[in-house]
Amino acid sequence: MSYIVNKSINSEARQTNFIDVGIHENVELKSIEYKISPNGNPFLVLTFEKDGKLLTHTEYEPKDKDGVVLEDKKRNQIKRLKHIFTKFVTEDEFTIETETFEDFCKSIIRILKGKFEGKKVRIKVVYSNKNYTSLPKYVPFIERMDVKKSDLEILSIDKMIKDLPDKVETTFNPWSVDFSKENVPIKAGSQPEDENDLPF
């Protein structure tokens, strides 16, 4: 493969723009897809778009060894998904009864087919625990644009700032090194090692 650099390569443009945290109006739901991750976990992914910027929200199949906890996770997920999709179809239309997560997701896709295109909504975007922009885990976070008085607001529990890393990575700076001792670089501000401490 050869290396060619010319004006056709735009080195300044972002590959993808993402919707930032906050409350955003006139957002469109662009797609609903059922997928399986490389390690075999099924999930439903929703893609929202505003002015060319994207937000992807994923809902994985709930799992837990504790049956009570698992049912609670399923119930919360159903509540979130109903909260989203009843902004595009009526509650009567959004009626599902299935045995598996796969069938649940495929029923959603079938019900919503042709029903969400071009409909604009207002959404609240926050950072997830892993510092990705996402919809909150708790309602309300989405509403139709024809709502006269919005119920969406930034709460004290909403994560609007990314976590700082526990460990700040540092890089070696050759200009901060004292080479007064042969072959033993010393960081600026540190004490040189005693020759007696050397392993030879």
Secondary structure as GFF3:
##gff-version 3
##sequence-region A 1 200
A	DSSP	beta_strand	17	18	.	.	.	ID=ss1
A	DSSP	beta_strand	22	36	.	.	.	ID=ss2
A	DSSP	beta_strand	42	50	.	.	.	ID=ss3
A	DSSP	beta_strand	53	60	.	.	.	ID=ss4
A	DSSP	alpha_helix	67	85	.	.	.	ID=ss5
A	DSSP	alpha_helix	101	112	.	.	.	ID=ss6
A	DSSP	beta_strand	120	127	.	.	.	ID=ss7
A	DSSP	beta_strand	133	134	.	.	.	ID=ss8
A	DSSP	beta_strand	142	144	.	.	.	ID=ss9
A	DSSP	three_ten_helix	174	176	.	.	.	ID=ss10
A	DSSP	beta_strand	177	178	.	.	.	ID=ss11
A	DSSP	beta_strand	186	187	.	.	.	ID=ss12
A	DSSP	three_ten_helix	195	197	.	.	.	ID=ss13
###
